[in-house]
Amino acid sequence: MSDDEEALIQEMKTYRNKYGDAETGDNVGYARQRAQEQIERRLNEAAGVDFEELDALAELGDIHVYRHTVEYDGKKIPVYVLRYGYPVCFFQSAIDYRQAQGSGWTGGHEISNQLIGDPSLWAKNKKELEEKIALTSTSKSGGMGSTISANYVNAADRISREMQLPTSCGYAWNSVPPSSVIAAKPHDAGVSHLAGDQKTTVDAFDASILAGIMNPANDGSKSHASYNEVAWSRYDKQGEPRLPDFITTKSQGEKGQANDYGEINEIALRHAAYHNVPIVIVDHRTYDDQEKIDSYEKKKTSEESLSPEEQDEYEILLFLRDNNILSEKDRQTAIDELKKEQRIRKYEESAAKGELTEEEQDDYDMLAFFRSLSKDEQDKTKAIFHQLRPLYGEKAQDVMEKHQDTIIGFLKLAAEDRIRYWKKAENIDIELSEFEKIAIDFNLPLKRALQKLVTQFDEVGLEKMGRQ
């Protein structure tokens, strides 16, 4: 703690609750006023999303920002996806006081549904809104209330980064307004939804409050970083609402699969369009990836070697990041291809040592064959594999009777590939009719039978090469 902070704390202890607010006449202690000012200033110094910087990074194709637009209700809404540890802090609050659906206390469900469905309610003057829905009746609504109960989010340090948004839509602010903070705690502050009409409850400035919110785990474990609460009044002294600077939404779909950044939640789009503000997505998946990359690189710089599994994952994560792969489909395709290449590399290393098992040899033959195909042929082969995969363990005889056309399609692709290979590699011409003479071993499982066929076809090429 700095000398200035210690002096300030001592000053507030001396004058705690001794003086009221001379300007307004409100009975708020001098110490609490100063504490409120300090907390607001410190939080605001760290918070804020710089959209001009995000635009500039997006124009450069920087891996930390992906920007696109989504059309909704005749408007083009800018969407910013923050990725790979981009440092950003802001305040985020769910738009509903209670979940619109679900069990338990139901007093706020009706009001929540109104607030979710009609963004204009958030923009109304407090007096006007009170005439439309009961803001102050805890027994009747428990709905919107006069308090903004927000999380302080620090995405790069995982502080509240994965806060739950029941409706996949949150309101977000770059700062807290002056003289507005009611409470600030590194945990649930227990603030009433009507507390916005009250004076601040913060006591003499305590540096541990801010430390707990902004840096909850100095040991790097981030074990207490899941939730905090910063609450302030929803309305200013004239009853005008504090509207969001941008909208936040989840980066993952309903089943835990990351979306492709175009599938934005309709509720988030509705509120962003009404308030004419952008949408911000913190891509938790890539932030997690960056944390793993950092941990592996730290381990390597300390001259501690990575395990084979760690090295494989490190290579994959670097490839995904450095190639700026966005969609879940492209990401999964890249991961599958990289894992195949890693397997081929390990099989080749084992083969050089004479340690390749028969099962590994079979897998290597199939992977090497597939790698030799063109992109179009690979796509066709994948489609055939997709049909044949569940049948690999069955006898070839049984499969041929039920799926003859599919297997013939695979064999034709394999034959055409080997013909091109021998022509290019050894300038040897092999007719397709020679491949058709090779008999399939019906007693083998399908996968092994197909691999053996390709091997036998290569033996034809080797035999022709020997004759030259």
Secondary structure, 3 states (H helix, E strand, C coil): CCHHHHHHHHHHHHHCCCCCCCCCCCCCCHHHHHHHHHHHHHHHHHCCCCHHHHHHHHHCCCCCEEEEEEEECCEEEEEEEECCCCCCEEEEEECCCCCCCCCCCCCCHHHHHHHHHCHHHHHCCHHHHHHHCCCCCCCCCCCCCCEEEEEEEECCCCECCCCCCCCCCEEEECCCCCCCEEEEECCCCCCCCCHHHCCCCCCCCCHHHHHHHHCCCCCCCCCCCCCCEEEEECECCCCCECCCCEEEECCECCCCCECCCCCCCHHHHHHHHHHCCCEEEECHHHHHHHHHHHHHHHHHHCCCCCCHHHHHHHHHHHHHHHCCCCCHHHHHHHHHHHHHHHHHHHHHHHHHCCCCCHHHHHHHHHHHHHHCCCHHHHHHHHHHHHHHHHHCCCEHHHHHHHCHHHHHHHHHHHHHHHHHHHHHHHCCCCCHHHHHCCCCCCCCEHHHHHHHHHHHHHHHHHHHHHHC
